[in-house]
């Protein structure tokens, strides 16, 4: 957990229904803030919530302002700061009917609660030092996880792995910056700064660690949003059939008539822990049909934006030049379809996979190839590296740019004040990853490490 965070410093008490809308066995309502217990005492009869033992469920009745019983259920008190939000928090469990849940929630508002904003419970947890920003973001990642790998990455980020790595980077930057600041501000103390080579080495180490974290940006996006796989090729080579085989149901229309697919079709599958967005595209060929030409333009666009391209070829026919976009730097998989009819001997199988939509030949090979291209086994076990999101990426890129500027300034023997300025910018950017920017830490490092003022 993040230490030393600023308190939320708020006087209001918030309430929300924490379970999904609709009927269910139970519904959970949460109340957090300085008046959580006293408001709960007015709503809930059976135990005095201002004096009950925290973290022990109590049975009782929910009462409206007129004294009528609304429902029977449970109440559990979590005393601050040992709660999710760091404040006094009460959770109520009632029967999961839409009307009874709404009625109890409205009673909480009448008794003085404010309707919580989206994410406000987690926001208060951050403001009260219960978690850093990466952990707060991981809460939503956990809720939205579609695959086992995404769930694992979210859990490890929630555990604080990414935050600890960012904090280690901050400490490394603070150490270098403190040394330079001490040399600038206290020359009379006779502090001998690291030699230029030694300081360069420390900054290069920071840059290497920044790059290691940035390398996980694409993998983090793939785990959260899914990888894009564009299926392209000429008409009637089996693109739509392959899509249907991978999905396990008939999603795309399959016809012997060329040009049946006029637009892109997208569906998502779970590829052994990776959400994969399959994009079936229009066949590429010379055509004077305006609608078909528009479909082919979208095919080119899909190939350009894809994380991986699957080119489907009629393996039974002899090889010939194809109009598939060339020069694309995306990973490329070539499928020689219709292997059940016999592959033409001139096809080079070392450059592709023998495949058949009829008897499912090559399905396992294709699956393994896709997974290897998108996320290696080693990387999948280091979820802290694949949990980088777009916000983290922007912060780390700023930190990298500033650190590179500091290194250049040092190599050019620029005044140390300019080196320190760049390092401060890098430190601020890394601090934004976890939501922590504290200049006082630099002074603490100076006075403790260099014994200033002895």
C-alpha positions as CSV (number, residue, x, y, z in Angstrom):
1,X,0.0,0.0,0.0
2,X,1.1,3.6,-0.6
3,X,2.3,5.3,2.5
4,X,2.2,9.0,3.4
5,X,-0.7,9.9,1.1
6,X,-2.8,13.0,1.7
7,X,-6.1,12.4,3.5
8,X,-9.3,12.8,1.5
9,X,-10.3,15.6,4.0
10,X,-14.0,15.3,3.2
11,X,-17.0,15.7,5.5
12,X,-19.6,14.1,3.4
13,X,-20.7,10.5,3.6
14,X,-21.4,8.6,0.3
15,X,-23.6,5.7,-0.5
16,X,-24.1,3.4,-3.5
17,X,-25.5,0.1,-4.6
18,X,-22.4,-2.0,-5.2
19,X,-24.0,-5.0,-6.9
20,X,-25.2,-5.0,-10.5
21,X,-28.6,-3.7,-11.5
22,X,-31.4,-6.3,-11.7
23,X,-32.9,-9.0,-9.6
24,X,-30.6,-11.4,-7.7
25,X,-30.3,-13.3,-4.5
26,X,-28.8,-10.4,-2.6
27,X,-27.8,-6.8,-3.1
28,X,-25.0,-5.0,-1.4
29,X,-25.1,-1.3,-0.5
30,X,-22.0,0.5,0.8
31,X,-21.8,3.7,2.9
32,X,-18.5,5.4,3.5
33,X,-17.6,8.6,5.5
34,X,-17.6,10.1,8.9
35,X,-21.3,9.6,9.4
36,X,-21.5,6.0,8.1
37,X,-22.1,4.4,11.4
38,X,-24.6,7.0,12.7
39,X,-26.6,6.9,9.5
40,X,-26.5,3.1,9.5
41,X,-27.8,3.1,13.1
42,X,-30.9,5.0,11.9
43,X,-31.5,2.7,9.0
44,X,-30.7,-0.7,10.6
45,X,-32.3,-2.1,13.8
46,X,-31.0,-5.2,15.6
47,X,-27.5,-4.0,16.5
48,X,-26.1,-0.6,17.3
49,X,-23.8,0.0,14.4
50,X,-22.0,2.7,16.4
51,X,-20.7,0.2,18.9
52,X,-20.7,-3.2,17.2
53,X,-17.5,-5.2,16.7
54,X,-16.0,-4.3,13.3
55,X,-15.9,-6.9,10.6
56,X,-18.6,-9.0,12.2
57,X,-21.9,-9.4,10.3
58,X,-25.0,-8.4,12.3
59,X,-28.6,-9.5,11.5
60,X,-31.4,-7.0,11.7
61,X,-34.1,-5.1,9.9
62,X,-34.1,-2.1,7.6
63,X,-36.4,0.6,8.8
64,X,-37.8,3.6,6.9
65,X,-38.2,7.0,8.5
66,X,-41.8,6.1,9.6
67,X,-40.6,3.0,11.4
68,X,-41.9,0.5,8.9
69,X,-39.8,-2.6,8.1
70,X,-38.4,-2.6,4.5
71,X,-36.5,-5.8,4.7
72,X,-34.3,-8.0,6.8
73,X,-30.6,-8.5,6.2
74,X,-27.1,-8.1,7.4
75,X,-24.8,-5.1,8.2
76,X,-21.0,-5.2,8.6
77,X,-19.0,-2.3,9.9
78,X,-15.4,-1.7,8.8
79,X,-13.8,0.9,11.0
80,X,-11.4,3.4,9.4
81,X,-8.6,3.5,8.7
82,X,-8.7,-0.4,8.4
83,X,-11.3,-0.3,5.6
84,X,-11.3,-0.2,1.9
85,X,-11.6,3.5,1.7
86,X,-9.7,4.3,4.9
87,X,-12.9,5.8,6.4
88,X,-15.6,4.2,8.5
89,X,-17.5,2.0,6.0
90,X,-20.7,0.0,6.4
91,X,-21.9,-2.7,4.0
92,X,-25.6,-3.7,4.0
93,X,-26.8,-6.9,2.4
94,X,-30.5,-7.1,1.6
95,X,-32.7,-9.2,-0.7
96,X,-31.8,-8.6,-4.3
97,X,-35.1,-7.3,-5.6
98,X,-35.0,-4.1,-7.6
99,X,-37.6,-2.3,-5.6
100,X,-36.3,-3.2,-2.1
101,X,-32.8,-2.3,-3.1
102,X,-33.8,1.1,-4.5
103,X,-36.0,1.8,-1.4
104,X,-33.2,1.1,1.0
105,X,-30.8,3.2,-1.1
106,X,-33.3,6.1,-1.1
107,X,-33.6,5.9,2.7
108,X,-29.8,6.3,2.9
109,X,-30.0,9.4,0.8
110,X,-32.8,10.8,3.0
111,X,-30.8,10.1,6.1
112,X,-27.9,12.3,4.9
113,X,-25.8,10.3,2.5
114,X,-24.7,11.7,-0.9
115,X,-24.9,9.5,-4.0
116,X,-21.4,8.4,-4.7
117,X,-19.8,9.4,-8.0
118,X,-18.4,6.6,-10.3
119,X,-15.3,5.2,-8.7
120,X,-15.5,7.4,-5.7
121,X,-15.0,4.6,-3.1
122,X,-11.7,3.7,-4.9
123,X,-10.8,7.3,-5.3
124,X,-11.1,7.8,-1.5
125,X,-9.0,4.7,-1.0
126,X,-6.3,6.4,-3.1
127,X,-6.6,9.7,-1.4
128,X,-6.4,8.1,2.1
129,X,-3.2,6.2,1.2
130,X,-4.8,2.7,0.9
131,X,-3.5,2.2,-2.6
132,X,-1.5,3.9,-5.3
133,X,-2.9,4.9,-8.7
134,X,-1.8,1.7,-10.4
135,X,-3.7,-0.3,-7.8
136,X,-6.7,1.9,-8.2
137,X,-6.6,1.4,-12.0
138,X,-6.2,-2.4,-11.4
139,X,-9.6,-2.5,-9.6
140,X,-11.3,-1.6,-12.9
141,X,-9.0,-3.9,-14.9
142,X,-10.0,-6.7,-12.5
143,X,-13.7,-6.1,-13.1
144,X,-13.3,-5.8,-16.9
145,X,-10.9,-8.8,-17.3
146,X,-12.1,-11.1,-20.1
147,X,-9.4,-13.8,-19.9
148,X,-7.3,-15.6,-17.3
149,X,-4.2,-13.7,-18.3
150,X,-5.9,-10.3,-18.0
151,X,-7.2,-11.4,-14.6
152,X,-3.7,-12.5,-13.5
153,X,-2.2,-9.2,-14.7
154,X,-4.9,-7.2,-12.9
155,X,-4.4,-9.1,-9.7
156,X,-0.6,-8.6,-9.7
157,X,-1.0,-4.9,-10.4
158,X,-3.6,-4.7,-7.6
159,X,-1.1,-6.4,-5.4
160,X,1.3,-3.5,-6.1
161,X,3.9,-5.1,-8.4
162,X,3.8,-2.2,-10.9
163,X,3.7,0.4,-8.2
164,X,6.8,-1.1,-6.5
165,X,8.7,-1.1,-9.8
166,X,7.7,2.6,-10.3
167,X,8.7,3.4,-6.7
168,X,12.1,1.7,-7.2
169,X,12.6,3.9,-10.2
170,X,11.7,7.0,-8.2
171,X,14.2,6.1,-5.5
172,X,16.9,5.6,-8.1
173,X,16.2,9.0,-9.6
174,X,16.0,10.6,-6.2
175,X,19.4,9.2,-5.4
176,X,21.0,10.7,-8.5
177,X,19.2,14.0,-8.2
178,X,20.0,14.3,-4.5
179,X,23.7,13.9,-5.2
180,X,23.6,16.6,-7.9
181,X,21.5,18.9,-5.8
182,X,23.8,18.6,-2.9
183,X,26.8,19.4,-5.1
184,X,25.0,22.5,-6.4
185,X,23.6,23.8,-3.0
186,X,26.3,22.9,-0.5
187,X,29.7,23.2,-2.2
188,X,31.2,24.4,1.1
189,X,30.6,20.9,2.6
190,X,33.2,19.5,0.4
191,X,30.9,16.8,-1.1
192,X,32.6,15.1,-3.9
193,X,30.1,14.2,-6.6
194,X,30.2,10.9,-8.4
195,X,32.5,11.1,-11.4
196,X,30.7,11.8,-14.7
197,X,31.1,8.2,-15.7
198,X,29.5,6.9,-12.5
199,X,26.5,9.2,-12.7
200,X,26.1,8.4,-16.4
201,X,25.9,4.7,-15.4
202,X,23.2,5.3,-12.9
203,X,21.1,7.3,-15.4
204,X,21.7,4.6,-18.0
205,X,20.4,2.0,-15.5
206,X,17.3,4.2,-15.0
207,X,16.8,4.4,-18.8
208,X,17.1,0.6,-19.1
209,X,14.5,0.0,-16.4
210,X,12.2,2.6,-18.1
211,X,12.5,0.9,-21.4
212,X,11.8,-2.5,-19.8
213,X,8.5,-1.2,-18.5
214,X,7.6,0.5,-21.8
215,X,8.2,-2.8,-23.6
216,X,5.1,-4.0,-21.9
217,X,2.8,-1.3,-23.3
218,X,1.6,-3.2,-26.4
219,X,1.2,-6.4,-24.3
220,X,-0.8,-4.5,-21.7
221,X,-3.1,-3.2,-24.4
222,X,-3.5,-6.7,-25.8
223,X,-4.5,-8.1,-22.4
224,X,-7.0,-5.3,-21.8
225,X,-8.5,-4.6,-25.2
226,X,-7.6,-7.7,-27.2
227,X,-5.2,-8.2,-30.1
228,X,-6.4,-7.4,-33.6
229,X,-6.0,-10.2,-36.2
230,X,-6.9,-9.2,-39.8
231,X,-7.9,-12.1,-42.0
232,X,-7.1,-11.2,-45.6
233,X,-6.7,-12.8,-49.0
234,X,-8.4,-13.2,-52.4
235,X,-12.1,-14.0,-52.8
236,X,-13.2,-17.6,-52.2
237,X,-10.0,-18.8,-50.5
238,X,-11.9,-19.6,-47.2
239,X,-11.5,-16.5,-45.1
240,X,-15.0,-16.5,-43.8
241,X,-15.0,-20.2,-43.3
242,X,-11.8,-19.9,-41.2
243,X,-13.5,-17.2,-39.1
244,X,-16.4,-19.6,-38.5
245,X,-14.1,-22.4,-37.5
246,X,-12.2,-20.4,-35.0
247,X,-15.4,-18.9,-33.5
248,X,-17.1,-22.3,-33.3
249,X,-20.3,-21.0,-34.9
250,X,-21.6,-19.7,-38.3
251,X,-20.9,-15.9,-38.0
252,X,-20.0,-15.1,-41.6
253,X,-21.9,-16.0,-44.7
254,X,-20.0,-18.6,-46.7
255,X,-20.7,-18.7,-50.5
256,X,-19.0,-19.8,-53.7
257,X,-19.9,-16.4,-55.1
258,X,-16.9,-14.1,-55.1
259,X,-17.3,-10.8,-53.3
260,X,-19.9,-12.1,-50.7
261,X,-18.0,-10.3,-47.9
262,X,-18.3,-6.6,-48.7
263,X,-17.4,-5.2,-45.2
264,X,-15.3,-6.2,-42.3
265,X,-16.8,-8.5,-39.7
266,X,-15.3,-8.5,-36.1
267,X,-15.7,-11.1,-33.4
268,X,-13.7,-11.8,-30.2
269,X,-12.4,-15.2,-29.1
270,X,-10.4,-16.2,-26.0
271,X,-7.1,-17.5,-27.3
272,X,-5.7,-19.4,-24.3
273,X,-5.8,-16.3,-22.1
274,X,-5.5,-13.6,-24.8
275,X,-8.6,-11.8,-26.1
276,X,-8.2,-12.0,-29.9
277,X,-10.4,-9.7,-32.1
278,X,-10.8,-11.6,-35.5
279,X,-11.5,-9.2,-38.4
280,X,-12.8,-10.9,-41.5
281,X,-12.2,-8.7,-44.5
282,X,-13.4,-8.3,-48.1
283,X,-11.6,-10.3,-50.7
284,X,-8.8,-8.5,-52.6
285,X,-9.1,-8.5,-56.4
286,X,-9.5,-6.1,-59.3
287,X,-13.1,-4.9,-59.4
288,X,-15.1,-2.1,-60.9
289,X,-17.9,-2.5,-58.2
290,X,-17.9,0.7,-56.1
291,X,-19.2,-1.1,-53.0
292,X,-16.6,-3.9,-53.3
293,X,-13.8,-1.3,-53.8
294,X,-14.9,0.4,-50.6
295,X,-14.7,-3.0,-48.8
296,X,-11.2,-3.6,-50.1
297,X,-10.2,-0.1,-48.8
298,X,-11.4,-1.2,-45.4
299,X,-9.4,-4.4,-45.8
300,X,-6.2,-2.4,-46.3
301,X,-7.0,-0.3,-43.3
302,X,-7.6,-3.3,-41.2
303,X,-4.3,-4.8,-42.2
304,X,-2.5,-1.6,-41.4
305,X,-4.1,-1.5,-37.9
306,X,-3.7,-5.2,-37.1
307,X,-1.4,-6.7,-34.4
308,X,-1.1,-9.7,-36.6
309,X,-2.2,-10.5,-40.2
310,X,-3.5,-13.9,-41.3
311,X,-3.2,-14.3,-45.0
312,X,-5.4,-17.1,-46.4
313,X,-4.3,-18.7,-49.7
314,X,-6.0,-21.4,-51.8
315,X,-3.4,-24.1,-51.2
316,X,-5.0,-26.5,-53.7
317,X,-4.4,-24.0,-56.5
318,X,-0.9,-23.3,-58.0
319,X,0.9,-20.3,-56.5
320,X,0.4,-16.9,-58.2
321,X,0.9,-13.2,-57.4
322,X,-1.7,-11.9,-54.9
323,X,-3.0,-8.4,-54.4
324,X,-2.5,-8.6,-50.6
325,X,-0.8,-5.5,-49.2
326,X,2.9,-5.8,-49.1
327,X,5.6,-4.1,-47.0
328,X,3.5,-4.3,-43.8
329,X,5.7,-4.6,-40.7
330,X,3.0,-6.5,-38.7
331,X,3.6,-10.2,-37.8
332,X,2.3,-12.3,-40.7
333,X,0.9,-15.8,-40.8
334,X,0.2,-17.5,-44.1
335,X,-2.4,-20.3,-44.2
336,X,-2.5,-22.7,-47.1
337,X,-6.2,-23.5,-46.9
338,X,-8.1,-26.5,-48.5
339,X,-5.4,-28.9,-47.5
340,X,-8.1,-31.6,-47.4
341,X,-8.1,-31.4,-51.2
342,X,-4.4,-31.8,-51.4
343,X,-1.8,-29.0,-51.5
344,X,-0.2,-27.9,-54.7
345,X,3.5,-29.1,-54.6
346,X,4.8,-25.7,-55.5
347,X,3.7,-24.1,-52.2
348,X,6.5,-23.6,-49.7
349,X,5.1,-25.0,-46.4
350,X,8.1,-23.6,-44.5
351,X,6.6,-20.2,-45.1
352,X,3.1,-21.1,-43.9
353,X,0.7,-23.6,-42.3
354,X,-1.3,-26.3,-44.1
355,X,-4.9,-25.7,-43.1
356,X,-8.3,-27.0,-43.8
357,X,-11.6,-25.6,-42.7
358,X,-13.3,-28.9,-43.5
359,X,-11.3,-31.3,-41.3
360,X,-9.8,-28.6,-39.0
361,X,-6.2,-29.4,-40.0
362,X,-3.8,-26.8,-38.7
363,X,-6.0,-25.3,-36.0
364,X,-3.6,-26.1,-33.1
365,X,-0.6,-25.0,-35.1
366,X,-2.3,-21.7,-35.9
367,X,-3.4,-21.2,-32.3
368,X,0.2,-21.7,-31.0
369,X,1.7,-19.5,-33.7
370,X,-0.7,-16.7,-32.8
371,X,-0.1,-16.9,-29.1
372,X,3.7,-17.0,-29.6
373,X,3.5,-13.9,-31.7
374,X,1.3,-12.0,-29.4
375,X,2.5,-13.0,-26.0
376,X,5.4,-15.3,-25.1
377,X,5.1,-17.8,-22.3
378,X,7.9,-16.0,-20.4
379,X,6.2,-12.7,-20.7
380,X,2.8,-14.1,-19.6
381,X,4.4,-15.0,-16.2
382,X,5.6,-11.4,-15.7
383,X,2.3,-9.7,-15.5
384,X,3.8,-6.5,-14.0
385,X,5.4,-5.9,-17.4
386,X,2.3,-6.5,-19.4
387,X,0.0,-4.4,-17.1
388,X,1.3,-1.1,-18.6
389,X,-1.7,1.0,-19.8
390,X,-1.8,4.1,-22.0
391,X,-1.5,6.5,-19.0
392,X,1.5,4.7,-17.6
393,X,3.0,4.7,-21.1
394,X,2.7,8.4,-21.5
395,X,4.3,9.0,-18.1
396,X,7.1,6.7,-18.7
397,X,7.9,8.1,-22.1
398,X,8.1,11.5,-20.6
399,X,10.4,10.2,-17.9
400,X,12.6,8.5,-20.5
401,X,12.8,11.6,-22.7
402,X,13.8,13.7,-19.6
403,X,16.4,11.1,-18.5
404,X,17.9,11.0,-22.0
405,X,18.1,14.8,-21.9
406,X,19.8,14.7,-18.5
407,X,22.3,12.1,-19.8
408,X,23.0,14.3,-22.9
409,X,23.5,17.4,-20.7
410,X,25.9,15.4,-18.5
411,X,27.9,14.1,-21.4
412,X,28.2,17.7,-22.9
413,X,29.3,18.9,-19.4
414,X,26.4,21.3,-19.2
415,X,25.9,23.2,-15.9
416,X,24.6,20.7,-13.2
417,X,21.5,22.9,-12.7
418,X,20.3,21.9,-16.1
419,X,21.0,18.2,-15.4
420,X,19.0,18.5,-12.2
421,X,16.1,20.2,-14.0
422,X,15.8,17.3,-16.4
423,X,16.0,14.7,-13.6
424,X,13.3,16.5,-11.7
425,X,11.1,16.3,-14.7
426,X,11.8,12.6,-15.0
427,X,11.1,12.1,-11.3
428,X,7.8,13.9,-11.6
429,X,6.7,11.8,-14.6
430,X,7.5,8.5,-12.8
431,X,5.7,9.8,-9.7
432,X,2.6,10.4,-11.8
433,X,2.4,6.6,-12.5
434,X,1.6,5.9,-8.8
435,X,0.1,9.4,-8.1
436,X,3.0,10.5,-5.9
437,X,5.2,13.5,-6.4
438,X,7.0,14.7,-3.2
439,X,9.9,17.1,-3.6
440,X,10.6,16.8,0.2
441,X,11.9,13.3,-0.4
442,X,14.8,14.8,-2.3
443,X,15.8,17.0,0.7
444,X,15.4,14.0,3.0
445,X,17.8,12.1,0.8
446,X,20.3,14.9,0.9
447,X,20.3,15.4,4.6
448,X,20.4,11.7,5.5
449,X,22.9,10.5,2.9
450,X,25.3,13.4,3.0
451,X,25.0,14.5,6.6
452,X,24.5,18.2,5.7
453,X,24.7,20.6,8.6
454,X,26.8,18.3,10.8
